[in-house]
Amino acid sequence: MTKKMRPTPSKADLPPISPEAWSALQELAQIILATYLKEHPLPDRPNTVSLAKDPVSLLGP
């Protein structure tokens, strides 16, 4: 027996999101990201601005 698949809704089928809901979603994403970065800090990286001034240094000796 095959399971009948529902079609994936298109963007036009979805109701518009309210500005309040969008703002709350962005705030929640920031909290999740901040919590994750506290537990998994990013490794120290060289300053990307200085690398942009001298891209040849990226190639090595």
CNS distance restraints for C-alpha pairs under 8 A (distance, minus, plus):
assign (resid   9 and name CA) (resid  13 and name CA) 5.87 0.50 0.50
assign (resid   9 and name CA) (resid  14 and name CA) 7.15 0.50 0.50
assign (resid  10 and name CA) (resid  14 and name CA) 6.96 0.50 0.50
assign (resid  17 and name CA) (resid  21 and name CA) 6.39 0.50 0.50
assign (resid  17 and name CA) (resid  22 and name CA) 6.49 0.50 0.50
assign (resid  18 and name CA) (resid  22 and name CA) 6.23 0.50 0.50
assign (resid  19 and name CA) (resid  23 and name CA) 6.04 0.50 0.50
assign (resid  20 and name CA) (resid  24 and name CA) 6.20 0.50 0.50
assign (resid  21 and name CA) (resid  25 and name CA) 6.11 0.50 0.50
assign (resid  22 and name CA) (resid  26 and name CA) 6.24 0.50 0.50
assign (resid  23 and name CA) (resid  27 and name CA) 6.22 0.50 0.50
assign (resid  24 and name CA) (resid  28 and name CA) 6.13 0.50 0.50
assign (resid  25 and name CA) (resid  29 and name CA) 6.20 0.50 0.50
assign (resid  26 and name CA) (resid  30 and name CA) 6.28 0.50 0.50
assign (resid  27 and name CA) (resid  31 and name CA) 6.34 0.50 0.50
assign (resid  28 and name CA) (resid  32 and name CA) 6.20 0.50 0.50
assign (resid  29 and name CA) (resid  33 and name CA) 6.08 0.50 0.50
assign (resid  30 and name CA) (resid  34 and name CA) 6.02 0.50 0.50
assign (resid  31 and name CA) (resid  35 and name CA) 6.08 0.50 0.50
assign (resid  32 and name CA) (resid  36 and name CA) 6.14 0.50 0.50
assign (resid  33 and name CA) (resid  37 and name CA) 6.09 0.50 0.50
assign (resid  34 and name CA) (resid  38 and name CA) 6.25 0.50 0.50
assign (resid  35 and name CA) (resid  39 and name CA) 6.71 0.50 0.50
assign (resid  36 and name CA) (resid  40 and name CA) 5.92 0.50 0.50
assign (resid  36 and name CA) (resid  41 and name CA) 7.95 0.50 0.50
assign (resid  37 and name CA) (resid  41 and name CA) 4.85 0.50 0.50
assign (resid  37 and name CA) (resid  42 and name CA) 7.06 0.50 0.50
assign (resid  46 and name CA) (resid  51 and name CA) 7.73 0.50 0.50
assign (resid  47 and name CA) (resid  51 and name CA) 6.63 0.50 0.50
assign (resid  48 and name CA) (resid  52 and name CA) 6.21 0.50 0.50
assign (resid  49 and name CA) (resid  53 and name CA) 6.67 0.50 0.50
assign (resid  50 and name CA) (resid  54 and name CA) 6.68 0.50 0.50
assign (resid  51 and name CA) (resid  55 and name CA) 5.55 0.50 0.50
assign (resid  51 and name CA) (resid  57 and name CA) 7.40 0.50 0.50
assign (resid  51 and name CA) (resid  58 and name CA) 7.32 0.50 0.50
assign (resid  54 and name CA) (resid  58 and name CA) 7.84 0.50 0.50
assign (resid  55 and name CA) (resid  59 and name CA) 7.68 0.50 0.50
assign (resid  56 and name CA) (resid  60 and name CA) 7.64 0.50 0.50
assign (resid  57 and name CA) (resid  61 and name CA) 7.81 0.50 0.50
